[in-house]
Amino acid sequence: RTSRHLCTFVSFHSRQYLMRNPCPTPPFHHQVPTPHSDTVEFYQRLSTETLFFIFYYLEGT
């Protein structure tokens, strides 16, 4: 069964990302997070390397 290999999220709270070093960005760059980027389904589609980066380099995630 593949379900035993998936992470079980006990609690998953949506929260806003706070930049450590905010700087002005051009208007053609995203100014708000991508819709649905705070869901379990979003994280299940990411590669192992991407998940490693998110959880290792972004404290508190």
N, C-alpha and C positions, 0 to 999 in steps of 0.2 A: 504494500500500500504506500502510495506517495504521501498521504496525509501525515504519516508519522515523521516524515523528514522536514515538514514545514514548521517554522517557528510558531509557537502559540503565544499570542499577545494577551497577557493577563489584563492589562489596561493600556489603552492607546488614547492619549489626549492630544487634541489639536493645539498647537501653540505657534505663535508668530516667531519667525527667525529674527534675532537681533544681531546686526552686524557688529563685529568687534571694532573695526576701523571704517566707519561710514565715509563715503566720499561721493561727490556729485557724479552722476552718470548721464550720458546722453539719453534723450527721450526715446530713442529707438530700442534701447535695452529694456527688458522687463522691469517694471517698477513694483509689481506685486507678484507673489508666488503663483505658480501654475495651479489652476483649479484642480482639486482632488489630489494634490501632491502630499496631502497629509493623511492618506488612507492606507490601510493595511494592504489593499490590493495594489496600490502604487509601488510599495516597497517589495512586494512579492515578485514583481516583474523585473526588478533590477538585478544586475549581475552581482556575483559574490564580491568582486573587486570594488564595485561602486558602493556596496553596503559597507565594506571595510573602510573605505574612505570616509563615508558619512559618519559612522559611529566611532571611528578612531580619531579623526582630525577635527570633528565638530563637537566640542565638549557639550555635555548635557542633552545629547540626542538619544 
